[in-house]
Amino acid sequence: MTILITAILDAGRSAVDIAIFTFLPLMIVTFSLMRYLEGVSALRPIAGKVNPLFRLFGLDGFGVLAIIQLSLVSSAAPVAALRLMAHKRTSEKFIAAAFAAVLAAAPANASFPLASLGVDPGSIIINGICGALVASTLAGWIVGRRSLPGNICSCARADDDDVGRRDLLTAINRGGADAIGVIAAILPVLVISLALVRLAQSTGALSAFTSVAQPLLQLLGASQQDVLFFLTKCLAGSSATVTLLLDAHKELSLPPEKIIHGSAFLLNPLDLPGLSILIVSVPALRSIAGVAVFSALAGILVRTALLSWL
């Protein structure tokens, strides 16, 4: 019982720290900015100009904006663009392509901190964008063409109040309210996922698993540390994984080359917290989650192959 309580309390502190001091400020700024820009009709001309080029990859202008937000701000930043796509009743094909691209790309909140280890975040971001374009192409033109033939999303309707002209203060208030609502929805998932990771470590379940799976791990060239990284990534997200990478570099002198080669699998939003944040924040993504996840996996495999050739 003591182990369980300690794991929950530690997970709660970490989850609150990530949600309140990392995600919330970024979400408030991006949500407010997106609401204001949409209110003054500044996004539509930009989206219209990039549409012809990125239509080749199954993306529209807002899908491109979502990739940029993820690559330069955080894994939670694309929520603003995806919510706008849903409110504007964008075709499900384009929403699926944008969702898949976001899941396959490298978020800035995970790639930028690695600069302290001598890793170039720019190379990881470019690698992530390559994977994102592969994922969006697959979702929009191959998988999406069969199962999502340009249907109009029925999960959200355009809100005349939201798309009308607004002043800056109103945009900040509405953006802040949206951000707080998203944080309230994702905080329980973060607590539970982090608690599971800590329980796996403190109860010895991780050591037991690696002992049983030792032959398979040797075949794959993986260690117990690699299993911990992957488990943390799946259950707690890229930000928590980067924290482990930084600790491992300090304690075990983990070489930057190994971090770069593992970044395709470890640095992307395709994990429990990442999916939860996006799907809870944008309910329109639920019906296309299967298409997006399948396509994102293909994009991540391409990212991994590109890094192995370097």
N, C-alpha and C positions, 0 to 999 in steps of 0.2 A: 504493500500500500504506500509506503514511504517513497519508493521508486516512482510509482505512478504520479503521486502528488507533486514530487519534485520535477518530474518531466513536464507536467501540465503547467506548473508555475514558470519554469524556465521558458517553455514554449510561448506562454502568454506574454512574458516580458519581451521576447524577441519579436513576436507578431505585432505587438503594439508599437514597438520601435520601428519596424519596417513599414507598417501601415500608416502611422501617424506622422513620423518624422521623415519618411522617404516618399511614399506614394501620395499622401494627402496634399503636401505643398505643390508637387508637380501637377496633380490632377486639378487643383484649384486654378492654377495659372493656365494650363492648357484648355480646360473646359471654358473658363471665362474668355480667353482669347478667341476660341473657336466660335462661341456664341456671339461675341462682338463682331468678328469678321463676317459671319454669316448674316448678322443683323444689318450691316452696312453693305451687303452684297459684294464683298471683296473676294470671296472664295470662288464664286462662279466663273469669273473671267480666267482665273488661274487654272481651275479645273478644265475649262474649255480648251485652253491652249495646249495642255499636256495630253489631252484625250487622244488625238490621232496617233501619237508616237507609242503610247503604252497600251493602246487597244490591241497591239500585236501580242502582248503578254496577258491579255484578258482583263486589264485594269482600266478603270476610269480615273479621272483626276483626283477624286477623293481617296481612292485606293492607293495612289502614289503618295498622297499626303499622309496616309496612315503609316506607310513604310518609313517615310522621312521622320515622322514623330517618334516611332519606335527606335530608329537608329540613332537619333540625336537627343532624345529626351529620356524615355523609359518605356518599359513594357506595358505600362498602364496608359501612356499618352495616346495611342491609337483609338482608345475608346471614344474620344471626342469625334474623330472623323467617322468611325463606324456608326455612331449614334446618328450623325447627320445623314449618312447614307440611308439608314432605316427610316428616319423621319421624312426624307425626301422620296420614299418609296422607290428606291433604286432597284433595278432588276436583281433577282437572287443570284444570277450568274456573276455579276460584278461584285456583289457582297461576298459570295463564296471565294472569289479570286482574291479579294482584299484580305479576308480572314485567313486564308491559307498562306498568303505572303507574310502576314504579320507573325504567324506561328513559326515560320521557317527562318525569319531574319534574326539578327543579333541585337538585343536591346542595349541601349546606351548605359543603363544602370548596372549592367553586368560587364560590358566591354571596357568602359572608361576606367573603372578602378584598377584594371590589370596594367595600366600604364606604370604604376608604381613598381611592377615587377620587371620592367623593361620590355613588356609586350606592346606592340604598336596597335592601339585600338582601331586605327583606320583600316588596317588589313583585315581585321575581324569583321568590321562593319561592311567592307566591300564584299568579303566572302559571304556574309549574311544576305546582302542584297542580291547576289547571284542566286543563292538558294531560294530567296523570296520570289524572284522572277520565274524560276522553274516551277515553283509551287503554284503561283498564280496562273501560269499558262496551263498547267495540268487541270486545275480546278475550273478555270473559265472556259477552256476550249475542248478539253477531252472528257474529263469526268463530268463537269458541269453541263456540257452540251447534251449529254445523254439523260442525266437525271434532273437537271435544272434548266429547262429550255426557255430561258428568258422570262420566267414567271415574275410577276410583280410581288414584292414582299408584302404579305398581308398582316405581318406581326406588329407593324407600327404605321400610323397614319400621319400625314403631314399636319403639323400643328401651326395654325395661322399665327398664333401668338409667338411661337418660337422662331418662325422664319421672318417675322415682321421686323421693321427697323427698331433698334433698341439703343439706348444710350449706354455709356460705359459702365456706370454704376449698376444699372439693372443687369447687364451682362455678367458683372462680377458676382452679384448676389445670386443669380440663377446658376452660374457656373459653380460657385461655392456650395450651393445646396445640392447640386448634382454630385459633386465630388464627395461630400459627406455621406450621401446616400449610398454611393458605391463602396466606400470604406466600410460602412456598417454592414454591407452585404458580404464583403470578402473577408472580414476579420475572423469570423468563426472558422472558415476554411483554413486560413493561415495558422490559427492556433492548433487545430486538430492535426494538420499535416506536419507541423514542426514537433508536436508532441509525439507523433508516431516515429519520427526520426530519432528523437532522444530516447524513446523507449527501446528501439532496436539497438541502440548503442549501450545503454545502461543495463539491459537485461541479458546481454550476451547473444541476442538473436542474430546479430550481424556476424559475429565470430563463428557461430554455429553454422550459419548458411555458407560462409566462405569455406569452412572445413569440409562440408558435404559436397560443395560444388568445386572443390579444388581441381579435379581433373579438367573440368570444363574451363575453369578460369586460366589454367596453364595453357590449354589449347588456344584460348583467345588472347593470351599474353596479358591478362588482367590480374591485378592484385586486390587485396582487401581494401586498400585505400581507394582504388578505382570503383569498387562496388559501393563504398560509402559515398563517393562523389555522385554516382549515378542515382543511388537511392535518395540522396538529399535533393538532387535536381528534380526527380519525379514527384516527390512529396512536398518539398518546400520551395522549389523554384530556383531560378538562376541567381538571384541576389544572395540567397543562403549558400549556394554552391560556391560563389565567388569568395564569400567569407571563409569557407573551408580551404579554398585554394590559397588565399593569402596566409592563413595559419600554417598550411603545409609547406609553403615556400619558406616561412621563417623557421619552422621547427625542423623540417626534413630537407631543406634546400632543394625543393622541387624545381626542376629546370623549366625555364620559360618555354622551351621547345615542346615539352610535353603538354603544357597548358594550351599552346596554340593548336596542337594536333587534336586535343580533346574538346576544343571550343565549339565545334560544330554540334556535338551531341549535348554539351553542357550549357551553352549560351544561346538559348532560344526560349520562347514562351510556351513551348509544347510540354506542359507539365500541369499538375493538378491546380496549383494556385493561378497559373497563367490562364488556363482554360476557364477557371471559375470566374476570374476577374472579367474576362471578355464576355462570357455568356450571361453572367448575372447582370452586367452593365448594359448589354445589348441583347434583349430577349430574342430579337430577330435572327440571331446566330444559331439558335438551338436546332432549327430544322436543317441547317446546312453544315453542322459540326462534323458529321462523318466524312463528307466530301472534303472539307478543309483539312482535317487531320490526315487523311490518306495522302492528299497532295503535299502537305507540309512535310510528311515523312520522306517523300521522294526528293523534295528540295533539300532536306537535311542530309540525305545520302549524297546528293551532288556536292554539297558543301564539304562533306568529309572527303570525297574523292579529290576535290580540288586541293584541299590542304595536304593530302598524302602525296600529290604530285610535286608540291613545292619543296 
